[in-house]
Amino acid sequence: MISTATTLAGSNFDNCMMNASGVYCMDSDELLAVENSKAATFVTKSGTLQPRKGNPEPRYFETEFGSINSMGLPNNGVDYYLDFVSQDQINHPGKTYFLSITGFNLAEDLELLQKVTDSDFAGVVELNLSCPNVPGKPQTGYDFETVDAILKAVFDVYHKPLGVKLPPYFDIIHFDQMAEILNKYPLSYVNSINSIGNGLYINDDTETVVIKPKQGFGGIGGEYVKPTALANVHAFYQRLNKDIQIIGTGGIQTGKDIFEHILCGASMVQVGTALMVEGPVIFERLTAELEAIMAEKGYDNIEDFRGKLNYL
Ligand SMILES: O=C1NC(=O)NC(C(=O)O)N1
């Protein structure tokens, strides 16, 4: 019997796929749509201390090969997501959900985690260190010393399952340096990648950018980013100690893409742009396509091939 089930952060999931934070997770309607799909679970939009309107529109645009976005962390505030998930846990005892959070400095990160500690939330926290779209704010994941300081402070006070959402890295030395930092902490997982920050997409007819914020600069997702996503998943798989698992995000449109992320070492995958395009029904197609590939290759479960990428 072929199974696409997986284990992550100490929890069992009946499928290895879910939404990516930012997609289909802004409010209870969207979160319930993912919950009621073939996805194993959901992750919320990154919650901040206060609700945010985000950047001016248009701030999202779908292109032939993916998407560009500069949402600017619009969200209903961490309390909204804590209330929703705490209630959802009651309706689905034993199910594990993911809460994404992001502060604008270390003090805010710690205040967000204190709110989680004080709540009934019993799932997994995803600390977003990689939003590229808040004007004037850097992608924390590119500041190695700050990531080290944040993780030290976080794990001094927070002792439940927690992972980090990282930006893509493009230099082998950066994989080495980031993995050295990450290996110092009891992380449940690393989620690679967030969008490739500050890309630019142009409408040739009007000779104009397609999103308003930041003169059109925005995070790139979709087919464009799969090679970078696979490289980041595999680079961290090669370097991280094995109790830090990997969620693979980036460029997933088919079961074949999921197969490749798992071959690179991912224990779970998140779907962003393609989910935005197709809606939560995509998880039925993706599951069927992955199962078909596994059947064809004689794999019963994802551990049969996870991380077993061959080199020449
Ligand atoms: O972490 C994020 N990544 C993105 O690509 N966009 C969103 C956002 O802009 O809110 N956040």
The ligand as an ORCA input file, in Angstrom:
! r2SCAN-3c Opt
* xyz 0 1
  O       7.780     35.939      3.819
  C       7.148     36.427      2.870
  N       7.480     36.083      1.607
  C       6.894     36.627      0.535
  O       7.283     36.306     -0.603
  N       5.875     37.522      0.698
  C       5.288     37.704      1.972
  C       4.794     39.118      2.188
  O       5.205     40.040      1.461
  O       4.037     39.274      3.165
  N       6.123     37.299      3.059
*
